[in-house]
Amino acid sequence: MPRHTRRNRLMAEINVVPYIDVMLVLLVIFMITAPLLTEGVKVDLPRAQAKPLDRSDSEPLVVAIDSDGQFYIQFGEDQDKPVDAVTLVTRVSAVMRHRPNVQVLVRGDEKVPYGDVVYVMTLLQKAGAPSVGLITKPPEDGG
């Protein structure tokens, strides 16, 4: 085998170790910053043993109820401003018309009465949401 052919074959090999190192560093950076990107209203979620919902590619429409019973639509603009029931139905209806398959979820503070959560679910149904999911935290003790 001629010498120059062997040298060309050795030069054609790519060392991928530095690329793997960069990828792992980026992965760690994204893992650290992703939870910090979540903005919204402070809500203490109730704990429940439940299976996670299937992830969809689109952003879900989340309606939050804080401990004072105020409603927040965590979709689009003005996510940190409370809305009344009429505004809630109007804005959710508009989203449902443009994105009929959007996931609709409720984040209710654990101190909010059950009736308030049911009321919001009723408003969401009135707005055209075919189904509504509830967001909870998993129990800390694992059982």
C-alpha positions as a Python dict, from the first residue, in 0.01 Angstrom:
ca = {
    (1, 'M'): (0, 0, 0),
    (2, 'P'): (149, 336, -96),
    (3, 'R'): (231, 570, 185),
    (4, 'H'): (27, 870, 71),
    (5, 'T'): (-298, 666, 59),
    (6, 'R'): (-251, 557, 418),
    (7, 'R'): (-187, 916, 530),
    (8, 'N'): (-503, 1041, 351),
    (9, 'R'): (-711, 775, 528),
    (10, 'L'): (-576, 882, 868),
    (11, 'M'): (-648, 1250, 797),
    (12, 'A'): (-1007, 1167, 700),
    (13, 'E'): (-1091, 1045, 1051),
    (14, 'I'): (-1272, 1302, 1266),
    (15, 'N'): (-1219, 1321, 1638),
    (16, 'V'): (-1572, 1351, 1783),
    (17, 'V'): (-1471, 1375, 2150),
    (18, 'P'): (-1465, 1759, 2151),
    (19, 'Y'): (-1812, 1765, 1991),
    (20, 'I'): (-1946, 1533, 2260),
    (21, 'D'): (-1796, 1756, 2529),
    (22, 'V'): (-1963, 2065, 2383),
    (23, 'M'): (-2295, 1881, 2353),
    (24, 'L'): (-2283, 1771, 2718),
    (25, 'V'): (-2202, 2125, 2834),
    (26, 'L'): (-2496, 2260, 2634),
    (27, 'L'): (-2722, 1989, 2777),
    (28, 'V'): (-2627, 2087, 3133),
    (29, 'I'): (-2687, 2455, 3055),
    (30, 'F'): (-3034, 2382, 2913),
    (31, 'M'): (-3121, 2157, 3208),
    (32, 'I'): (-3033, 2435, 3451),
    (33, 'T'): (-3202, 2721, 3265),
    (34, 'A'): (-3524, 2545, 3152),
    (35, 'P'): (-3695, 2554, 3495),
    (36, 'L'): (-3604, 2921, 3529),
    (37, 'L'): (-3790, 3009, 3209),
    (38, 'T'): (-4127, 2912, 3355),
    (39, 'E'): (-4307, 3228, 3454),
    (40, 'G'): (-4643, 3267, 3608),
    (41, 'V'): (-4851, 3318, 3916),
    (42, 'K'): (-4742, 3164, 4247),
    (43, 'V'): (-4972, 2867, 4302),
    (44, 'D'): (-4924, 2592, 4562),
    (45, 'L'): (-5040, 2286, 4373),
    (46, 'P'): (-5210, 2001, 4556),
    (47, 'R'): (-5020, 1674, 4563),
    (48, 'A'): (-5165, 1371, 4388),
    (49, 'Q'): (-5048, 1037, 4255),
    (50, 'A'): (-5128, 1075, 3885),
    (51, 'K'): (-4984, 979, 3550),
    (52, 'P'): (-4837, 1264, 3344),
    (53, 'L'): (-5030, 1380, 3040),
    (54, 'D'): (-4897, 1307, 2693),
    (55, 'R'): (-4671, 1586, 2576),
    (56, 'S'): (-4785, 1772, 2269),
    (57, 'D'): (-4567, 1986, 2046),
    (58, 'S'): (-4774, 2297, 2106),
    (59, 'E'): (-4788, 2514, 2414),
    (60, 'P'): (-5084, 2422, 2637),
    (61, 'L'): (-5338, 2680, 2749),
    (62, 'V'): (-5311, 2696, 3128),
    (63, 'V'): (-5563, 2873, 3349),
    (64, 'A'): (-5431, 2934, 3700),
    (65, 'I'): (-5634, 3007, 4011),
    (66, 'D'): (-5431, 3165, 4292),
    (67, 'S'): (-5500, 3137, 4664),
    (68, 'D'): (-5720, 3450, 4647),
    (69, 'G'): (-5943, 3289, 4382),
    (70, 'Q'): (-5827, 3514, 4097),
    (71, 'F'): (-5800, 3370, 3744),
    (72, 'Y'): (-5495, 3401, 3520),
    (73, 'I'): (-5458, 3286, 3160),
    (74, 'Q'): (-5103, 3165, 3114),
    (75, 'F'): (-5103, 3182, 2737),
    (76, 'G'): (-4999, 3473, 2520),
    (77, 'E'): (-4964, 3821, 2667),
    (78, 'D'): (-5044, 3960, 3014),
    (79, 'Q'): (-5002, 3626, 3190),
    (80, 'D'): (-4946, 3791, 3528),
    (81, 'K'): (-5267, 3999, 3522),
    (82, 'P'): (-5587, 3856, 3671),
    (83, 'V'): (-5893, 3829, 3449),
    (84, 'D'): (-6263, 3807, 3528),
    (85, 'A'): (-6493, 3524, 3418),
    (86, 'V'): (-6620, 3704, 3106),
    (87, 'T'): (-6266, 3785, 2986),
    (88, 'L'): (-6159, 3428, 3059),
    (89, 'V'): (-6436, 3284, 2840),
    (90, 'T'): (-6373, 3538, 2563),
    (91, 'R'): (-5996, 3483, 2545),
    (92, 'V'): (-6016, 3104, 2573),
    (93, 'S'): (-6286, 3099, 2302),
    (94, 'A'): (-6056, 3297, 2073),
    (95, 'V'): (-5769, 3054, 2134),
    (96, 'M'): (-5997, 2754, 2078),
    (97, 'R'): (-6115, 2895, 1744),
    (98, 'H'): (-5756, 2936, 1621),
    (99, 'R'): (-5614, 2621, 1781),
    (100, 'P'): (-5897, 2371, 1841),
    (101, 'N'): (-5660, 2091, 1949),
    (102, 'V'): (-5476, 2291, 2216),
    (103, 'Q'): (-5443, 2121, 2556),
    (104, 'V'): (-5637, 2308, 2827),
    (105, 'L'): (-5508, 2270, 3182),
    (106, 'V'): (-5607, 2417, 3521),
    (107, 'R'): (-5349, 2501, 3789),
    (108, 'G'): (-5551, 2551, 4105),
    (109, 'D'): (-5390, 2651, 4435),
    (110, 'E'): (-5449, 2386, 4700),
    (111, 'K'): (-5621, 2646, 4922),
    (112, 'V'): (-5883, 2729, 4656),
    (113, 'P'): (-6225, 2574, 4725),
    (114, 'Y'): (-6321, 2285, 4502),
    (115, 'G'): (-6623, 2480, 4380),
    (116, 'D'): (-6398, 2750, 4232),
    (117, 'V'): (-6203, 2491, 4033),
    (118, 'V'): (-6528, 2337, 3905),
    (119, 'Y'): (-6651, 2687, 3815),
    (120, 'V'): (-6337, 2751, 3605),
    (121, 'M'): (-6377, 2412, 3438),
    (122, 'T'): (-6737, 2503, 3354),
    (123, 'L'): (-6622, 2835, 3207),
    (124, 'L'): (-6362, 2653, 2998),
    (125, 'Q'): (-6627, 2414, 2865),
    (126, 'K'): (-6846, 2713, 2782),
    (127, 'A'): (-6547, 2860, 2592),
    (128, 'G'): (-6527, 2546, 2377),
    (129, 'A'): (-6260, 2335, 2547),
    (130, 'P'): (-6353, 1971, 2479),
    (131, 'S'): (-6158, 1846, 2781),
    (132, 'V'): (-5972, 2001, 3071),
    (133, 'G'): (-5678, 1858, 3264),
    (134, 'L'): (-5568, 1939, 3619),
    (135, 'I'): (-5205, 2011, 3707),
    (136, 'T'): (-5080, 1866, 4037),
    (137, 'K'): (-4750, 1796, 4208),
    (138, 'P'): (-4641, 1438, 4277),
    (139, 'P'): (-4640, 1344, 4647),
    (140, 'E'): (-4304, 1396, 4817),
    (141, 'D'): (-4304, 1063, 5001),
    (142, 'G'): (-4350, 870, 4674),
    (143, 'G'): (-4671, 703, 4787),
}
